[in-house]
Amino acid sequence: MSEIERKFNKLCGKVRYKVERTFGSIRRWFNGGTARYKGIKKMHAQNLLEGLAYNLYRSPAIIMPNALKNEK
């Protein structure tokens, strides 16, 4: 890779990891990325529920540090 490509990847990676980490976690924790149903509406519902489950799973780790900051 050239120096320009390395710099470009470094800049893109700062944004990309936030999204890819989410999808990787959904895949690992909830076996996401596998189509269990036929049809766009059913698959959309599955993706929404996986996203909801991810948010519920992550919420204690997000809420607690913020709650501790507010106590000080």
C-alpha positions, 0 to 999 in steps of 0.5 A, a space after each residue: 500500500 502506498 503512503 496515501 492509501 495508508 493515510 486514507 485507511 487511517 482516516 476512514 477507520 476512525 469512523 468505520 470501526 464504530 459501525 463495524 463494531 456494532 454489526 460484529 457484536 450483533 453477529 456474535 451475540 445474536 447470530 445476526 447476518 443470517 436470514 431466518 425468514 423469506 420476504 423483505 418485511 419479515 427480514 426487516 422485522 428481524 433486523 429491527 429486533 436484533 438492533 433493539 436487542 443490541 441496544 438493550 444489551 449495551 444499555 447498562 454499560 452506557 447508562 452507568 458511567 453517565 450516572 456516575 458522572 452526574 453523582 459527582 
